Amino acid sequence: MPSLKDKTIFITGATRGIGREIALRCARDGANIVVTGKTAEAHSRLPGTIHSVAAEVVAAGGNALAVQLDVRDDVAVAAAVAQAAAKFGGIDMLVNNASAIQLTDTQNTPMKRFDLMWGVNARATFACSQACIPHLETAAAERGGAHILTLSPPLNLDPKWFEAHTAYTISKYGMSLCTLGIAAELAADAATAGIAVNSLWPRTTIATAAIAVNFPPAILQASRTPAIMADAAYVIFTRDRDGRAAASGNFYIDEDVLRQSGVMDFSAYAVTPGTPDEKLFKDLFLD
């Protein structure tokens, strides 16, 4: 059976939501999880810190390193990656999960918020990938299964995905363009061709703090739990483990990944039990 035991997975934005869920899913195999995030002390409104998630990772069967990190700081990113590689002897996988959101039109998006979304979304994806690639190259050559997985949508240039929130769309598509470009770049070089670079996006909205804050309560109740994204990420990480990037440059959808692995019943992922799949709220950027 494929396993992530002893693999080292560097996850940005791992203190809550999808990042935390991916950390715990991989920890059940005995993986080494680098839990990064800005929250080191308990927040009055948001659950989870790097330390609480690290403790959960250990309880689930994995090993953990908690690193407080602002992904907009490329110097801090490089230092965090070096710290993780030194502790665990390398890095096998990077999950670019950290993301900022504000669904406002151009006139109602302050440049400070534009800079935040661009820095956390597109720029950080590039910076974290850049810092991890040398370690992933070693992992691909020695152990196989090296991967960059970015939580960003398929590139869909229909204007409807821009008209209400151009700044946010640009920043998320910037993450996806990193997938497209870095996958092609690494595949062209024999030394890095063993690193798979892909994106993963949910079919439905996922019940995270971002959805709770930015969408009506009815949409939160018509969402799926973060577990579906974690299970899909696990499938991606554990298939094609022969040292080659057999599948790279793809924009995966969580439900499709799980269907291809044999899952046909998704009812367990519904926030509101008994909600038919057709009544769930489709996520942004999907037609």
C-alpha positions as a Markdown table, in Angstrom:
| # | Residue | x | y | z |
|---|---|---|---|---|
| 1 | Met | 0.0 | 0.0 | 0.0 |
| 2 | Pro | 1.3 | 3.5 | -0.8 |
| 3 | Ser | 2.3 | 5.5 | 2.3 |
| 4 | Leu | 3.6 | 8.8 | 3.2 |
| 5 | Lys | 5.6 | 7.5 | 6.2 |
| 6 | Asp | 8.7 | 9.5 | 6.8 |
| 7 | Lys | 7.9 | 11.9 | 4.0 |
| 8 | Thr | 8.3 | 15.5 | 4.9 |
| 9 | Ile | 5.5 | 17.8 | 3.9 |
| 10 | Phe | 5.8 | 21.6 | 4.1 |
| 11 | Ile | 2.4 | 23.2 | 4.4 |
| 12 | Thr | 1.6 | 26.9 | 4.4 |
| 13 | Gly | -1.4 | 28.2 | 6.2 |
| 14 | Ala | -1.7 | 25.0 | 8.3 |
| 15 | Thr | -3.2 | 26.4 | 11.4 |
| 16 | Arg | -6.8 | 25.8 | 10.4 |
| 17 | Gly | -9.2 | 24.7 | 7.6 |
| 18 | Ile | -7.8 | 22.8 | 4.6 |
| 19 | Gly | -4.2 | 23.2 | 5.5 |
| 20 | Arg | -4.8 | 21.7 | 9.0 |
| 21 | Glu | -6.9 | 18.8 | 7.5 |
| 22 | Ile | -4.1 | 17.9 | 5.0 |
| 23 | Ala | -1.6 | 17.9 | 7.8 |
| 24 | Leu | -3.6 | 15.5 | 9.9 |
| 25 | Arg | -4.4 | 13.2 | 6.9 |
| 26 | Cys | -0.8 | 12.9 | 6.0 |
| 27 | Ala | 0.2 | 12.5 | 9.7 |
| 28 | Arg | -1.9 | 9.3 | 9.9 |
| 29 | Asp | 0.7 | 7.7 | 7.7 |
| 30 | Gly | 3.6 | 8.8 | 9.9 |
| 31 | Ala | 4.7 | 11.7 | 7.8 |
| 32 | Asn | 6.8 | 14.6 | 9.0 |
| 33 | Ile | 4.6 | 17.8 | 8.8 |
| 34 | Val | 6.0 | 21.3 | 8.8 |
| 35 | Val | 3.2 | 23.3 | 10.2 |
| 36 | Thr | 3.5 | 27.0 | 9.2 |
| 37 | Gly | 1.3 | 29.9 | 9.8 |
| 38 | Lys | 1.2 | 33.4 | 11.3 |
| 39 | Thr | -0.8 | 32.3 | 14.4 |
| 40 | Ala | 1.4 | 31.3 | 17.3 |
| 41 | Glu | -0.9 | 32.3 | 20.1 |
| 42 | Ala | -4.6 | 31.6 | 20.4 |
| 43 | His | -6.9 | 34.0 | 18.5 |
| 44 | Ser | -10.0 | 35.3 | 20.1 |
| 45 | Arg | -12.2 | 34.4 | 17.1 |
| 46 | Leu | -10.3 | 31.8 | 15.0 |
| 47 | Pro | -9.3 | 28.4 | 16.3 |
| 48 | Gly | -5.9 | 26.9 | 15.9 |
| 49 | Thr | -2.2 | 27.8 | 16.2 |
| 50 | Ile | 0.9 | 26.3 | 14.7 |
| 51 | His | 1.5 | 24.7 | 18.1 |
| 52 | Ser | -2.0 | 23.2 | 18.6 |
| 53 | Val | -1.9 | 21.7 | 15.1 |
| 54 | Ala | 1.6 | 20.4 | 15.6 |
| 55 | Ala | 0.3 | 18.6 | 18.7 |
| 56 | Glu | -2.6 | 17.2 | 16.7 |
| 57 | Val | -0.1 | 15.9 | 14.1 |
| 58 | Val | 1.9 | 14.1 | 16.7 |
| 59 | Ala | -1.3 | 12.6 | 18.2 |
| 60 | Ala | -2.3 | 11.4 | 14.8 |
| 61 | Gly | 0.9 | 9.5 | 14.4 |
| 62 | Gly | 3.2 | 12.0 | 12.6 |
| 63 | Asn | 6.1 | 14.1 | 13.5 |
| 64 | Ala | 5.8 | 17.9 | 13.6 |
| 65 | Leu | 7.8 | 21.1 | 13.3 |
| 66 | Ala | 5.9 | 24.3 | 14.1 |
| 67 | Val | 7.2 | 27.4 | 12.3 |
| 68 | Gln | 5.7 | 30.9 | 12.6 |
| 69 | Leu | 5.8 | 32.3 | 9.1 |
| 70 | Asp | 4.6 | 35.2 | 7.1 |
| 71 | Val | 4.7 | 33.8 | 3.6 |
| 72 | Arg | 5.0 | 37.3 | 2.2 |
| 73 | Asp | 8.6 | 37.5 | 3.6 |
| 74 | Asp | 10.8 | 35.6 | 1.1 |
| 75 | Val | 13.8 | 35.7 | 3.5 |
| 76 | Ala | 11.7 | 34.1 | 6.2 |
| 77 | Val | 10.4 | 31.6 | 3.7 |
| 78 | Ala | 13.9 | 30.5 | 2.8 |
| 79 | Ala | 14.9 | 30.3 | 6.5 |
| 80 | Ala | 11.8 | 28.2 | 7.3 |
| 81 | Val | 12.5 | 25.8 | 4.4 |
| 82 | Ala | 16.1 | 25.5 | 5.5 |
| 83 | Gln | 15.0 | 24.8 | 9.1 |
| 84 | Ala | 12.6 | 22.1 | 8.0 |
| 85 | Ala | 15.1 | 20.4 | 5.7 |
| 86 | Ala | 17.7 | 20.4 | 8.4 |
| 87 | Lys | 15.3 | 18.9 | 11.0 |
| 88 | Phe | 13.9 | 16.1 | 8.8 |
| 89 | Gly | 16.7 | 15.5 | 6.3 |
| 90 | Gly | 14.9 | 17.1 | 3.3 |
| 91 | Ile | 11.5 | 18.1 | 1.9 |
| 92 | Asp | 9.4 | 15.8 | -0.2 |
| 93 | Met | 6.3 | 17.8 | -0.8 |
| 94 | Leu | 5.1 | 21.4 | -0.6 |
| 95 | Val | 1.5 | 22.4 | -0.2 |
| 96 | Asn | 0.9 | 26.0 | -1.1 |
| 97 | Asn | -2.3 | 26.5 | 0.9 |
| 98 | Ala | -2.0 | 29.9 | 2.4 |
| 99 | Ser | -4.5 | 32.4 | 0.8 |
| 100 | Ala | -6.1 | 35.8 | 1.4 |
| 101 | Ile | -9.5 | 36.7 | 0.1 |
| 102 | Gln | -11.6 | 39.8 | -0.4 |
| 103 | Leu | -14.5 | 39.7 | -2.8 |
| 104 | Thr | -14.8 | 43.3 | -3.7 |
| 105 | Asp | -14.8 | 45.2 | -7.0 |
| 106 | Thr | -12.1 | 47.5 | -8.2 |
| 107 | Gln | -13.4 | 50.7 | -6.6 |
| 108 | Asn | -13.9 | 49.0 | -3.2 |
| 109 | Thr | -10.5 | 47.2 | -3.0 |
| 110 | Pro | -7.9 | 49.3 | -1.2 |
| 111 | Met | -4.4 | 48.8 | -2.6 |
| 112 | Lys | -3.4 | 47.5 | 0.9 |
| 113 | Arg | -5.8 | 44.6 | 0.4 |
| 114 | Phe | -4.7 | 44.1 | -3.2 |
| 115 | Asp | -1.1 | 43.9 | -2.0 |
| 116 | Leu | -2.1 | 41.5 | 0.8 |
| 117 | Met | -3.9 | 39.1 | -1.7 |
| 118 | Trp | -1.1 | 39.3 | -4.2 |
| 119 | Gly | 1.6 | 38.7 | -1.6 |
| 120 | Val | -0.1 | 35.8 | 0.2 |
| 121 | Asn | -1.5 | 34.2 | -2.9 |
| 122 | Ala | 0.7 | 34.5 | -6.0 |
| 123 | Arg | 4.0 | 35.8 | -4.7 |
| 124 | Ala | 4.1 | 33.4 | -1.7 |
| 125 | Thr | 3.4 | 30.5 | -4.0 |
| 126 | Phe | 6.3 | 31.5 | -6.2 |
| 127 | Ala | 8.6 | 32.1 | -3.2 |
| 128 | Cys | 7.8 | 28.9 | -1.4 |
| 129 | Ser | 8.2 | 26.9 | -4.6 |
| 130 | Gln | 11.5 | 28.5 | -5.4 |
| 131 | Ala | 12.9 | 27.8 | -1.9 |
| 132 | Cys | 11.7 | 24.2 | -1.9 |
| 133 | Ile | 12.7 | 23.1 | -5.4 |
| 134 | Pro | 16.4 | 22.2 | -4.6 |
| 135 | His | 15.2 | 20.0 | -1.8 |
| 136 | Leu | 12.4 | 18.5 | -3.9 |
| 137 | Glu | 15.0 | 17.7 | -6.6 |
| 138 | Thr | 17.0 | 15.7 | -4.1 |
| 139 | Ala | 13.8 | 13.9 | -2.9 |
| 140 | Ala | 12.8 | 13.1 | -6.4 |
| 141 | Ala | 16.2 | 11.6 | -7.2 |
| 142 | Glu | 16.6 | 9.6 | -4.0 |
| 143 | Arg | 13.0 | 8.7 | -2.8 |
| 144 | Gly | 10.5 | 9.6 | -5.6 |
| 145 | Gly | 7.2 | 11.3 | -5.1 |
| 146 | Ala | 8.4 | 14.9 | -4.9 |
| 147 | His | 5.5 | 17.3 | -5.4 |
| 148 | Ile | 4.4 | 20.9 | -5.3 |
| 149 | Leu | 0.6 | 21.1 | -4.8 |
| 150 | Thr | -1.0 | 24.5 | -4.9 |
| 151 | Leu | -4.6 | 25.1 | -3.9 |
| 152 | Ser | -5.7 | 27.2 | -6.8 |
| 153 | Pro | -8.4 | 27.0 | -9.5 |
| 154 | Pro | -8.3 | 26.0 | -13.2 |
| 155 | Leu | -7.6 | 29.0 | -15.4 |
| 156 | Asn | -10.9 | 30.2 | -16.6 |
| 157 | Leu | -10.9 | 33.5 | -18.4 |
| 158 | Asp | -14.7 | 34.0 | -18.6 |
| 159 | Pro | -15.2 | 37.7 | -17.6 |
| 160 | Lys | -17.8 | 36.7 | -15.0 |
| 161 | Trp | -15.0 | 35.5 | -12.7 |
| 162 | Phe | -13.5 | 39.0 | -12.8 |
| 163 | Glu | -16.4 | 41.4 | -12.8 |
| 164 | Ala | -17.2 | 41.2 | -9.1 |
| 165 | His | -13.7 | 40.7 | -7.7 |
| 166 | Thr | -10.9 | 41.4 | -10.2 |
| 167 | Ala | -8.1 | 41.7 | -7.6 |
| 168 | Tyr | -8.9 | 38.4 | -5.9 |
| 169 | Thr | -9.2 | 36.6 | -9.2 |
| 170 | Ile | -5.9 | 37.9 | -10.4 |
| 171 | Ser | -4.2 | 36.8 | -7.2 |
| 172 | Lys | -5.7 | 33.2 | -7.3 |
| 173 | Tyr | -4.9 | 32.9 | -11.0 |
| 174 | Gly | -1.4 | 34.0 | -10.2 |
| 175 | Met | -1.1 | 30.9 | -8.1 |
| 176 | Ser | -2.4 | 28.8 | -11.0 |
| 177 | Leu | 0.0 | 30.4 | -13.4 |
| 178 | Cys | 2.8 | 29.3 | -11.1 |
| 179 | Thr | 1.6 | 25.7 | -11.5 |
| 180 | Leu | 1.5 | 26.0 | -15.2 |
| 181 | Gly | 4.8 | 27.7 | -15.6 |
| 182 | Ile | 6.8 | 25.8 | -12.9 |
| 183 | Ala | 5.5 | 22.4 | -14.1 |
| 184 | Ala | 6.7 | 23.1 | -17.7 |
| 185 | Glu | 10.0 | 24.6 | -16.4 |
| 186 | Leu | 10.9 | 21.6 | -14.3 |
| 187 | Ala | 9.8 | 19.0 | -16.8 |
| 188 | Ala | 12.2 | 20.5 | -19.4 |
| 189 | Asp | 15.2 | 19.8 | -17.2 |
| 190 | Ala | 16.2 | 16.1 | -16.5 |
| 191 | Ala | 17.4 | 17.0 | -13.0 |
| 192 | Thr | 14.0 | 18.3 | -12.0 |
| 193 | Ala | 11.7 | 16.3 | -14.2 |
| 194 | Gly | 10.8 | 14.0 | -11.3 |
| 195 | Ile | 9.0 | 16.8 | -9.4 |
| 196 | Ala | 5.3 | 16.9 | -10.1 |
| 197 | Val | 3.6 | 20.3 | -10.0 |
| 198 | Asn | -0.1 | 20.5 | -9.8 |
| 199 | Ser | -3.1 | 22.5 | -8.5 |
| 200 | Leu | -6.1 | 21.3 | -6.6 |
| 201 | Trp | -9.5 | 23.0 | -6.3 |
| 202 | Pro | -12.8 | 22.0 | -4.7 |
| 203 | Arg | -15.9 | 21.3 | -6.7 |
| 204 | Thr | -18.0 | 22.9 | -3.9 |
| 205 | Thr | -17.3 | 25.6 | -1.4 |
| 206 | Ile | -15.5 | 24.3 | 1.6 |
| 207 | Ala | -16.5 | 25.1 | 5.2 |
| 208 | Thr | -13.6 | 27.3 | 6.3 |
| 209 | Ala | -13.3 | 30.6 | 8.0 |
| 210 | Ala | -12.9 | 32.3 | 4.6 |
| 211 | Ile | -16.4 | 31.0 | 3.6 |
| 212 | Ala | -17.9 | 31.9 | 6.9 |
| 213 | Val | -16.7 | 35.5 | 6.7 |
| 214 | Asn | -17.2 | 36.2 | 3.0 |
| 215 | Phe | -20.4 | 34.3 | 2.1 |
| 216 | Pro | -23.9 | 34.1 | 3.5 |
| 217 | Pro | -24.6 | 31.4 | 6.2 |
| 218 | Ala | -26.7 | 29.4 | 3.7 |
| 219 | Ile | -23.6 | 28.8 | 1.6 |
| 220 | Leu | -21.6 | 27.6 | 4.5 |
| 221 | Gln | -24.3 | 25.1 | 5.3 |
| 222 | Ala | -24.4 | 24.0 | 1.6 |
| 223 | Ser | -20.6 | 23.3 | 1.7 |
| 224 | Arg | -18.4 | 20.3 | 2.2 |
| 225 | Thr | -15.9 | 19.8 | 5.0 |
| 226 | Pro | -12.1 | 20.3 | 4.5 |
| 227 | Ala | -11.7 | 16.6 | 4.7 |
| 228 | Ile | -12.6 | 16.1 | 1.1 |
| 229 | Met | -9.7 | 18.3 | 0.0 |
| 230 | Ala | -7.3 | 16.5 | 2.4 |
| 231 | Asp | -8.4 | 13.1 | 1.0 |
| 232 | Ala | -7.9 | 14.3 | -2.6 |
| 233 | Ala | -4.5 | 15.7 | -1.8 |
| 234 | Tyr | -3.5 | 12.4 | -0.2 |
| 235 | Val | -4.6 | 10.5 | -3.3 |
| 236 | Ile | -2.5 | 12.8 | -5.5 |
| 237 | Phe | 0.5 | 12.4 | -3.2 |
| 238 | Thr | 0.4 | 8.6 | -3.0 |
| 239 | Arg | -0.1 | 7.7 | -6.7 |
| 240 | Asp | 2.6 | 7.7 | -9.4 |
| 241 | Arg | 5.3 | 7.1 | -6.7 |
| 242 | Asp | 8.0 | 5.7 | -9.1 |
| 243 | Gly | 10.2 | 8.7 | -9.0 |
| 244 | Arg | 8.9 | 10.3 | -12.2 |
| 245 | Ala | 6.5 | 13.2 | -12.4 |
| 246 | Ala | 4.0 | 11.0 | -14.3 |
| 247 | Ala | 1.3 | 13.6 | -13.7 |
| 248 | Ser | 2.3 | 17.2 | -13.7 |
| 249 | Gly | 0.8 | 20.5 | -14.8 |
| 250 | Asn | -2.7 | 19.5 | -14.0 |
| 251 | Phe | -5.6 | 21.4 | -12.4 |
| 252 | Tyr | -7.3 | 18.8 | -10.4 |
| 253 | Ile | -10.8 | 19.0 | -8.9 |
| 254 | Asp | -11.2 | 17.2 | -5.5 |
| 255 | Glu | -14.3 | 15.2 | -6.4 |
| 256 | Asp | -12.8 | 14.0 | -9.7 |
| 257 | Val | -9.6 | 12.9 | -8.0 |
| 258 | Leu | -11.6 | 10.8 | -5.5 |
| 259 | Arg | -13.9 | 9.4 | -8.2 |
| 260 | Gln | -10.9 | 8.2 | -10.1 |
| 261 | Ser | -9.7 | 6.5 | -6.9 |
| 262 | Gly | -13.0 | 4.6 | -6.5 |
| 263 | Val | -15.0 | 6.9 | -4.2 |
| 264 | Met | -18.6 | 7.4 | -5.4 |
| 265 | Asp | -20.4 | 8.4 | -2.2 |
| 266 | Phe | -19.6 | 11.9 | -1.0 |
| 267 | Ser | -22.4 | 12.3 | 1.5 |
| 268 | Ala | -20.0 | 12.1 | 4.5 |
| 269 | Tyr | -18.3 | 15.3 | 3.4 |
| 270 | Ala | -21.5 | 17.4 | 3.6 |
| 271 | Val | -21.6 | 20.0 | 6.3 |
| 272 | Thr | -25.3 | 19.5 | 6.6 |
| 273 | Pro | -26.0 | 15.8 | 6.6 |
| 274 | Gly | -28.4 | 14.6 | 4.0 |
| 275 | Thr | -27.8 | 17.5 | 1.6 |
| 276 | Pro | -28.0 | 16.1 | -2.0 |
| 277 | Asp | -24.9 | 16.8 | -4.1 |
| 278 | Glu | -26.8 | 18.9 | -6.5 |
| 279 | Lys | -27.9 | 21.2 | -3.7 |
| 280 | Leu | -24.3 | 22.0 | -2.6 |
| 281 | Phe | -22.9 | 25.3 | -3.6 |
| 282 | Lys | -20.4 | 25.2 | -6.5 |
| 283 | Asp | -17.1 | 27.0 | -5.8 |
| 284 | Leu | -15.8 | 30.0 | -7.7 |
| 285 | Phe | -14.2 | 29.7 | -11.1 |
| 286 | Leu | -16.0 | 26.5 | -12.1 |
| 287 | Asp | -18.6 | 26.6 | -14.9 |
